[in-house]
Amino acid sequence: MESSTSSTSHFRSISLPSRLTHPSCTMIHTKINELKEFGTLQVVGTQTIQSGLVRLAELYICVDELLRSPQTQQALSRHQNGTLVEEALEGSIEVLDSCGTLKELLKFTKEHVQILQSALRRKGGDSMVVSQIAAYLSFRKKAKKSVIKCLGILKHLEKKMGLFPFLDVDHHVSTVIKALQEVNAIAISLLKSLLMFVSNKTKTNGAQLMSKLVSMGISKQDKNQTFMNEMENVDSTLMSLHKQAHNGGAKNVDVKLTLQRLLILDATLEGFEAGLDLIFRRLIQSRASLLNIVAC
């Protein structure tokens, strides 16, 4: 099942220099343009976001190849005594921290989902069902508070994007720094989209919460429909089931429906976890490459 997110957000684009100075720059430029095509979509589904996670991880591979090239290392290390590299490191750590927070949030959500699945499959008494559902709903409230905090951090970071000065910077240095800014902006937008999924909100009320990813195979549903995502489906079903069980009897058909939706959500979270893990590892590698430049 596809989830959906609608948005009227605007993505700030930083045009890379047309005269590229390293082979990796060409690939980065191409991948960034592909990812930004996603900004024209009004609705985006779960499979599209998962595809975007993979594409972003591939983009980070290209970035790391660029950072590890002798030409880049020499150019960055001699410019302003590495000041631009330090600025890039500061931005990357905030993106990395947010990625780590989201990874943990998805991990704990998945654990609660699996506990609920186990409890419902055992067909225990209504009191046990009430207890387990109440624990899940309590966790969801706490998770939403974490989402709000993380969104605030990402919004603040987003405002700082593109503020690096480029006076007296040679062409290769400006190309590299602008590429890093573009990639970080895409990563921020993607993380915000995933956070909105966790908070089960499909409407953004004009906020900049649409991820700027692209999937070459956008489904017709993604383009033309808005419907509840997997998280919303589970929350809605569980609240109904909790009320039934609390009143003395959960219907078998509703238990079965809940299990089906929990299974779908479990698979969705697993896909997101796998994609975030890829990005997390690539972010660490890129930071290591930047730190090596500072150490030179």
N, C-alpha and C positions, 0 to 999 in steps of 0.2 A: 504494500500500500504506500502511496506517495503522501507525504505531508505537504503543507503549503505555507507560504509566507508572502504577504503583500507589502508593497512599499512604494513610497514616492520620494525616496532618498536620492541625493545627488552625490556622485563619486568624483572627487577632485582628481583630475588627471595631471600628471607631470610628464610632459613630452620629453622623451629621451633624444639626445642629439642624433641627427640623421647620419653623421659620419661615424660609424662604429669602429672602435679601436681594438677589439679582441673578438675572436670567433664566438665565445660564450655570450657576448653582448647581443649578437644577432638572434640567438635562440631565446634569450631573456626577453628581448623586444617583441618577438613573435608570440611567446607565451603570455606576456602581459596583455597584449592586444586581444588575444583570444579570451582571456579571463574577463576583461573589461566589457566584452560584448554582452555579457550576462546582465549588465546594468540596464539594458533595454527591456528586460522581462519584468512583468508586474507580479507574477506568481512563480514561486520556485518550490520544487518538491524535494523530498528526502533523498531520492536517488541522485538528483542533480547536485545536491550539496555534497553527497559522498563522492561523486565524481570530481567535484571541485577540490575536495581535500586532497585527492590523489594528484590532481593537476598542480596544486600549490606545492606539494612535496617535490614534484618533478622540477618546478621552477626554482626551488631552493637548491636543488642539485646544481643547476646551471649557475646560480649565484655563487655557490661555493667554489665551483671551477674557476669562475672569474676572480674571486678573492685570492685563490691559491696561485694564480699566475704571477710569475716574477715581475711582469710589467705593472700589474696592479699593486703588488706589495711595495715595490720601489717608489711608485708614484704617491701612494698614500702615506707611507712612512716619512717621506721628506717634506710633505706639505704641512705647514703650520705645526711642525713637531707632532704630527699625529692627531691634531685636534678634531678633525672631521671623523676620524676613526673612533675616537672616544665618544663623539656625539652619536654615531651609529650604534656603538655598543650600548649606550644608555637606552636608546629606543628598542633595541633587540631584547634586552633583559625584561622590559615591561611586557613585550609581546610573549616572550617565553614564559613569564610568570602567569600571565592570563591563560595561556595554553595549558599550563600545568594545573591551574585551578579548575579549568573546564574538564580536563582529563579526570581529576579526582571526583568532580561532581557527577560525571557520567558513570564512573566506576561505582560510586555509592548508590546511584539511582538503579543501576543494573542489579546490584546486590539485593536491594529492596524488592525489585520486580521478581527476582528468582525466589526469594523467600515467600512472596505472595503466591507464586505459582505452586510451590511445594505445599503450602497450607491448603489451597483450594483443591489440589489433586488428592490430598489425604481425606477430603470430605469429612473434616472434623465438625464439631458442634458449632452452632451459630455464634457462641461466645468467643470461640477461637478466631472465627472469621472476622468478627467485629474488632477484636484486639489487633489482628494483623493489618486490617485495612486502616484502622485508626493510626497505627504506627507509620504506615506508608504516607497517609495524608499529612501527618505531623512533619515527617521528613520533607515532604513537598513544600510546606510553608517555609521551612528553614532554607531549603534550596533556592526558593525565589528571592529570599533576602540576599543570599550569596550572589545571585544573578544580578540584582540591582547594583550591588557594590562593584562587581567586576565590570558591568556596563559603564559605570561612572569612570573607572580607571581607563577603559578603552576610549571613551569619548574624549577624555582629557588628553590622552596620547594622540588621538586623531587630530585635535586642534593644533598640536605642535608640529604635525607633519608639514614638510615643505618650507620650514623656517631656517634651514641652514644657509648661511651666506656663501656665495660663490664668487666673491671678488678675487681676482688674481689666481684662479684655479685653472690648471691646464685641462684640455679637452677630456683626456682619459679619466682624470679624477672626477670631474663633474658627471661623466657618464656613469661611473660606478656608484657614486653617492645617490644620484637620481634613481638609479635602478633599485638600490636598497630602499629608498623611500617608497617607490611604487610597490615593491613586494610587501613591505610592512603594511602599507595602506590596504592592500588586498587581504592580507592575513587578518588585520583588525576587523575588516568588514565581515569576513567569514566567521570569525569567532563571535561577533555580535549576533550574526544570524543563528548560530548554534545556541547561544545563550537565550535567544528568543524562543527557540524550539523548547528548551528545557523549562522555560517559564510558561509554556503553552499559550503564547500569544501569537495570533496570526495577523493582527492589525497593528500597524506601527504609528498611527495618528500623526504621520508626517515626519517622524523621527528618522534619523539616518541609520536604519537597522537592516537594510537589504544587503545580503552578501553579493559581491561583484564577481561571481564565478560564471563559468560557461560550461554547458554540457552540449556536445554536438548532437545529441539525440534527445532534445526536449520533447516530452510527451505532450499529447494534445491536452491532457488533464492539466499539466503544469501551466499551459498557456491560457486556458480558458476557464478554469474552475478555481474556486476558493472553498476549501473544506477543512474540517478539523484535522490536525496532525495526530500522529500516533500517541503523543503524550496527552493531548486533550481527550482523545477517545478513552484512554485508560482512566484518567481522572474522572471523567463524566460517569463511566460505567461503575467505577469503584464507589463513588458517592451514592449512587442508586442502590448498589448491592449492600453497602454499609447500612443504609436505612432499612432495607428489607430484613437483613440479618438481626439488626437491633430490635426490630418489631416482632421477631420470633420466627422467621422463616425465609431463607433465600431460595428462590426458585432455581431448579436445576438448569433450566434454559439460560438464565442470567449468569449462573456460575460458568457455564460452558462458554458463553459469549465473552465473559471477562477473561477466561483463560486464553481464548483465541487472540484477544487484543493484547494481552500481556506477552504472548509469544511473539507477536508482530513487533511490539515495542522492544522486546529483548533483542531481536535480530537487528533492529534499527540502531539501538545503542551500541551493539557490537560493531556495526559498520562504522559508526562515528568514532568509536574508540580506536579502531584500527587506523583510520585516516589521521586522527589527531596524533597517534603514536608516531606515524611517519613524519609528520610535520615537526613534532617535538624533537625527534632525533636530528632532523635536518637543521633546525634552529640552533641546536647545541653545536653542531659541526660548523655552522657559519660563524657562530660566536668564537669558536676556537680559532678559526682562520683569522678573524679580526684581532683577537688577542695576540696571535703570533706576529701580526704586523706591528702592534704596539710594542711588543717585546724586542723587535729588531733594532 
